[in-house]
Amino acid sequence: MIRRDRELLVNLSAVNTRLGEAVVELCAHQDGGELPAAGLRALGDNLQHVATRLLTRADELDRADELEAATARVQDS
């Protein structure tokens, strides 16, 4: 596993570890049963950031696989 992938997984693990705490914090700061918009936004931003990193890496891996397959086809012909 390359360093970049390890770092991505470490970051995902940290988000996972803190997610429960963030949810409890949101619940604790409800106002009349409504969740705080700022807290939801902060959590959403953090989740979106990690999701973007995961999807970007998946796209990179897909492109590398496609390039490898195309190279193999050229070499076989």
FENMO-V460407 format. One record per residue. RES is the residue in three letters. SS is DSSP state (H for helix, E for strand, - for the rest). NEAR is the number of other C-alpha atoms within 10 Angstrom. Layout:
res->RES ss->SS near->NEAR
res->RES ss->SS near->NEAR
This chain:
res->MET ss->- near->5
res->ILE ss->- near->6
res->ARG ss->H near->8
res->ARG ss->H near->10
res->ASP ss->H near->12
res->ARG ss->H near->11
res->GLU ss->H near->11
res->LEU ss->H near->15
res->LEU ss->H near->14
res->VAL ss->H near->12
res->ASN ss->H near->14
res->LEU ss->H near->17
res->SER ss->H near->12
res->ALA ss->H near->11
res->VAL ss->H near->16
res->ASN ss->H near->12
res->THR ss->H near->11
res->ARG ss->H near->11
res->LEU ss->H near->15
res->GLY ss->H near->11
res->GLU ss->H near->11
res->ALA ss->H near->16
res->VAL ss->H near->13
res->VAL ss->H near->10
res->GLU ss->H near->14
res->LEU ss->H near->18
res->CYS ss->H near->15
res->ALA ss->H near->12
res->HIS ss->- near->13
res->GLN ss->- near->13
res->ASP ss->E near->9
res->GLY ss->- near->6
res->GLY ss->- near->9
res->GLU ss->E near->10
res->LEU ss->- near->15
res->PRO ss->- near->15
res->ALA ss->H near->11
res->ALA ss->H near->10
res->GLY ss->H near->17
res->LEU ss->H near->14
res->ARG ss->H near->11
res->ALA ss->H near->12
res->LEU ss->H near->17
res->GLY ss->H near->11
res->ASP ss->H near->12
res->ASN ss->H near->14
res->LEU ss->H near->16
res->GLN ss->H near->12
res->HIS ss->H near->11
res->VAL ss->H near->16
res->ALA ss->H near->13
res->THR ss->H near->12
res->ARG ss->H near->15
res->LEU ss->H near->16
res->LEU ss->H near->11
res->THR ss->H near->12
res->ARG ss->H near->15
res->ALA ss->H near->12
res->ASP ss->H near->12
res->GLU ss->H near->12
res->LEU ss->H near->12
res->ASP ss->H near->12
res->ARG ss->H near->12
res->ALA ss->H near->12
res->ASP ss->H near->12
res->GLU ss->H near->12
res->LEU ss->H near->12
res->GLU ss->H near->12
res->ALA ss->H near->12
res->ALA ss->H near->12
res->THR ss->H near->11
res->ALA ss->H near->11
res->ARG ss->H near->10
res->VAL ss->H near->9
res->GLN ss->H near->8
res->ASP ss->H near->7
res->SER ss->- near->5
